[in-house]
Amino acid sequence: MALQEHAFADVADVRGRLRETGYLADEAIATTVFLADRLRKPLLVEGPAGTGKTELAKALAAAVGAELIRLQCYEGLDEARALYEWNYKKQLLRIQAGSADGGGADWRSTHDDIFSEEFLLARPLLAAIRRDGPTVLLIDETDKADVEVEGLLLEVLSDFQVTIPELGTIRASRRPFVILTSNATRELSEALKRRCLYLNLDYPSAAREKEILLARVPELPEQMAEALVRTVRALRAMELKKAPSIAETIDWGQTVLALGFDSLNEAEVASTLGVVLKHASDQARAISQLKLGAN
């Protein structure tokens, strides 16, 4: 169903269709997604790294048959990388070709030629606005971008249009469903937050994480799933550089299944820690606090 016509009938429809993609949404997630669709508002999803924020956007696109367009934010991201830029190399080649032909074209006609659609490089924001089909625009890790990028987002998300001086104003014929994610490493502006619905995603309860793990790794024995989730939660309680994500819990489940483990003892945890902990200091802390490797 096209996003323009409302993607979901009700909150239960959100939960059901996200579940079909493998994403298990609770009532708060499903309700907020439903309201973002009905009110045609961007959705800001904030929480620790690894809690399923990006996966929500991917699942939503899959659930409604939409194209997913992703703008990955980082320090130094500028308008050219987020919105559009001109293909300067191709423009230069066209100018040189015109000069070599000796056609004597004046600058006005040359300018109109090189500043045309043929030479425009649409970056994620413009690409999402120009699409006629259903689109999910994921603006990922917004908090990593500079404050100036927020000003650009305000303009684009307010009117869903972009003005290119050489071509005019391009307006969205079909507004994309916009999801912004943030790991809360810095506070986003109140102006940006006002334009969005807000959803806080934290790590799930033990019961829900076990449900997610078994949904994604259905061959995993239930007792093994319980042991993995219990160990992951113990790891998250430590002062680590990077706590295990939900995706890494799933990776761990697939790992123990591939290795044929029928239990999760100290030696097996120690031998597979690299699946969930990616820093040597984190592994050392875990081995010490979980008292692994004594054998």
N, C-alpha and C positions, 0 to 999 in steps of 0.2 A: 504494500500500500504506500502511496506516495506521501512523503512527509508534509507536503503542502496541504494535504487533505486531512491531516491528523493521522498519525501513525498507529495510535492505539485507541481501542474502544473504551477501556477503563484500566484501573490499576491491576486487576487480575490478569488482563490481557498482556500488560507489560511483563509481569512475572512469568507468565506462561511462555511468551515468545523469547524472552531472554534465557529462560531455562533450556529451551530447545537448542540454543547456541552453546550451552554448557556453562552459562553464567547464572549463578544462583543469587538472585536479588532478594533482599529482605523487604519488609513493608515500606520502610523509609526510602530506600533506593527506588523502588517501583513507583511510589507516590510522587517523588520529586521528578523522576523522568516523565511521568504522565503529565504533570503540571507544566514542565518545560515545553512539552510538545503542544499542549492545549493553549498555553499562553504565548507560544512562539518566543520564548525567552532563552537566552544562553544559559547554560548550566555550569556553574563553577563547582568543581569537585576538589576538595582539599583534604589532605591527610598525609600520614607518613609514607615514605617510599615503599612500594611493594604491597599496597592494600587493594589493588585492583582498579585503580582510577583509569588507567589507559585501557585496560581490558574492558571496562564498561563501554567506552566509546566504540571499540572494535565489535563488541557483542551487539550494541545497538545498531550499528551499520548492517551487520549480518541479519539481525532480526527483521529489519524493514527493507532489506534489499537495496541499501543505499551505497553509494561510493564513499569510501573513507578517504578524506584528504587531511594530511597531518602537517602541522607547523610545529617543528621541534624548536623550542626556545633555548637560547643560550646567551651568555654574556657576550655582547658585541653584535647581536642580531640587529640588522638595520632594515629600513624600508625596502631596499632593493631585494633583500633575501626573503622578506615576508610578503611583499605586495607585488611588485613587478620591477623589471629593469629592461633596458634596451640591449639588444645583441650588438654591441659596439664593433666587434670584429667583422660581423657580417655587413654592418653598415659601411664600414671602411672599405671593404672589398667592393661593395656596390658603387661607392663614390669613385674608387680607383678604376673600376671597369668603365664607368661613364666617361671619365677623363680620357681613358685610352681609346675609346670609340671616337672621340673628337666630335661628339654630338653637340657640344656647346650649350648644354642645358643650363639654365640659370639656377641660382641657389634656391629660389622658392620652390621650383618643381623638384629639385633634388631633395630638399628638406621634406616635402610632402611624400616623396617616395620612400625615404629611409625611415621616417617616423610613421610607419603604417603597421597593420596587423602582422605582416610578414616578419617584422623585426622585433616584435614584442615577446618578451619572455615572462609568462605569467607564473608568479610564485603562489604558494598555497592560498593566501587570502583572496587574491584576485581569481584564481582558478575555481575556488569554491563559489564565489559570487557569480561567475559566468556560467556555471553548469545549469543545464535545463532539467536534468534528472535529479532524483532525490539524493541528497548529499549530507554526510555527517562531517563537520569540520572540527578536527581535534587540535586544539592549541595546547600543546603538551608542555608541562613544567613552566608555566607562565612566570613563576617567581624567579626563574633563572635569567630572564630577559631584563634589560635595563628599563628604568622608569619611563624613558622616552617611548618605548614600544607600547606601553600602556596607553599613551595618548593616541597612537595610531589605531590600536584596538578599539578605543572609545569611538572614534570616528567611523570605523568600519561597522562595528556592531550596533551603532545607533541607527544608521540609515541603510545599512547593507548596500552601499554604493561606493564606488571609487571614481575619483576624477583624475583622468590622465590628460594633462594640458594639451598634448598633441592630438588626442583622439576624442576628448569630451568625457562625459560622465557615463559610467557603466553601472547600471542598476540590476539588482538580482531579480530575475523573473520568478525564481523559486528560492525562497530563503532556506539556507542550510540549517540543519540542527547543529548548534554549536556547543561543544563541551570544552571548557578550559580546565586544566588540572594544575594543582599547586601542591608542592611538598611543604609549604609553609616555612620556607627558609627565610623569607622576608614577608612583610605585610604588604598586601596589594592595596591599591588606592581605593578609597571609599567610592569614588566615582565609577570605577570599574565594577565593584561589587554591587552597586545599586542597579546596574543594568542586567544583573544575573540572578537566577535562583541559586541557592547555596545548598551544598550537600557535603557533610563531613564524613569521610570514610576512615574508620580505624580498623585495626586488625579484628577479625571476627571472633566470636566466642569459640570455645573448644568444640562445642557440638556442631556449630556451623562450619568451622574449618574442616572437621572430619567429614561432614556431608559434602563439601566442595571436593575434598581429596578423593572420596569414593566415587563421586560423579565423574571426575576426570581420570581416575585410575580404577575402574570398576573391578579389575581382577585382584586388587589388593585385599587380603583378608582384613576383616573389621578390627581384629585385635591388633594387627600391625598398624593400621591407620590410627588407632587410638594411641599406640606407643609413639608413633612419629609426631603426632600433633602435641602430645604431652612433652616430648623432648624439644620440639620447636618453641613451644611457649616458655619452657625453661630457658632456652637460649635468648629469647626476646627480653626476658627479665634481667639479663646481664647488661653491663655497660659496654656494648659492642660498638665498633665503628659503623657497622652495617648489620642491622637485624635481619633475620631471614624473612623473605617475602612469601606471600601465598604461593606464587609461582614456584619458588624454591622448595616449598613443602611438597608441591606436586612433583617436582623433579626428584625429590628424595624418595617419594613413593615409587616412582618409575625405576629409580636406581635399585632399591632393595628388591623389587620384583624381578628386575633383569639379572641380579646376582643370585637370585634364588634363596634369599634369607627367609627362614621361617620364624625368626624371632629377632628382637632388636636388643642384643646385649651390648656391653661396654665396648668390646672389640669391634663389633660391627658399626657402632656409632662412630668410633674413632677413625675407622678406615674410610668412612664415607662423608666425613665432616666437610670436605671440600665442595660438596654439592650445595651446601647451604651457607657456609661461611667462606668468604673470599678474601679475607685478610689474615695473615699469619698470626698477628697479635690476637685476633678474635678466636682463632682456633686454639691458641695456647691458653687463653682465658677459659674457653669452654672445657678443654681437657682437664684443666686444674679444678674448676668449680664443679664439673660433673664427675670428677675423679675417674677420668678415663685413662686407659693406657697403663693401668696398674699391673695388668697381666703381661 
